[in-house]
Amino acid sequence: MKNKRTAYLIIFAIVFIDMVGFGILIPLLPYYGKTFTSEIHEIARFFGTNMTPEGLVIAVLFSVYSFMQFIFSPVWGRLSDRWGRKPILLLNLFGSVFAYILFGLAGSLWILFLSRVFQGIFGAKIATAQAYIADITTKEDRAKGMGMVGAALGLGFIFGPAIAGILISLEKTALSIPFLDMLLRHNIYALPGYFAALISLINFGLVYMILPETIKAGKSSQVAQRQLNLSGLKKAMRAPNLSLLLTIIFLVTIAFSAMESTFALWGNKALGITEKMNSYLFAYIGVLIAIVQGGLIGKLAQKFGETKLVIAGIMSMAAGLLFIPLSPTIGVLMLVLIPLALGNGLNTPSINSLISQVSSASDYGGTLGISRSVTSLGRIFGPLIGGFVFDEFGIQFPFILGAIIMVVAFTMSWRLLHRRLEVAFQD
């Protein structure tokens, strides 16, 4: 591609805008437990669970999104190998517009659940964006490109919740407008949903008008005919280098998502952290991750190599997780969150860069799609594991368990230093 910098900026904008739309809804999901209390109680009684209604709805709404991403990430990645990156991105963005509108129209738990299903299906587009980066970069600068995607994800998640708070505060003003009053009267969270749909529609136009295609005509016929989803994952797990990398990213995701799902509960009980302060702390984590992935990862990868960055990131995350429950004040906690965030910022782009290096050129989309599926699988089990440990063993144990998981990941990542990374699947 002649103008790689322009392509970088476009992909950054695509991922950033998409993540803003996603981040807008995340802080609102827990409050749906209060909105649909009677429905949640009925489900809880049906399954005989002792989980609180709010906890149940959070678990279900988060898990179904991640489950859909687990199924569809390799599908979209593989189809982008065949049909091109641009058509798949356009299809995903159009589907996201529909899913967010459905979120805005939700008047019952089941419609909300259905909107989360569609958000997961059409939100599984990050693998295609990563494949696009892999198309236009060399092995030497791929970590930098993956870091840019990670920075867009982090920044989007910072701005998303902030925009959600602003939109919620504008609810009374919006209800005073006749047309908006008709759209918002059945759902107080409709405005953020419609706003997310609007920015996804803007994203659709950006891709349609500006983004060039990277898959050359006729290349799709050269793509290996392999099964998608679970069969593709099984084949990937039989490749030693790829299986090791996928296992590491799975463990890292479980540990981090278990922390995410229980951090607010622990913070409120241990330090009296309010919802407002909790949102600031997550924005703080996002800023630290974005700094690493957007500005430092490329230089660090060139100097030390991705393998050493993975090892350092895992050690840093383990330390952060271990010391979170030992933090006596919010000030100390903010210091403890630094190694946690920096470690996560190092891990994700470095592992994805290594995964792309052991994949053939025609299979970037499929292999990175499998990687996204493994990440989604970790996000399905992580919150459930974290919540179970929190309830059964104590408020500090999700973080202790996360640190133990990271130690296991560290022993596996150490093996990467003694391996020659070769392509898992040849063209």
Secondary structure, DSSP 8 states (H G I E B T S, - for coil): ---HHHHHHHHHHHHHHHHHHHHHHGGGGGGHHHHTHHHHHHHHHHHT--S-HHHHHHHHHHHHHHHHHHHHHHHHHHHHHHH-HHHHHHHHHHHHHHHHHHHHH--SHHHHHHHHHHHHHHTTTHHHHHHHHHHH--TTTHHHHHHHHHHHHHHHHHHHHHHHHHHHHTHHHHHTSHHHHHHHTT-TTHHHHHHHHHHHHHHHHHHHHH----S-TTGGGGS-----HHHHHHHHHTSHHHHHHHHHHHHHHHHHHHHHHHHHHHHHHHH---HHHHHHHHHHHHHHHHHIIIIIHHHHHHHH-HHHHHHHHHHHHHHHHHHGGG--SHHHHHHHHHHHHHHHHHHHHHHHHHHHHTB-GGGHHHHHHHHHHHHHHHHHHHHHHHHHHHHHH-TTHHHHHHHHHHHHHHHHHHGGGGS----SB--
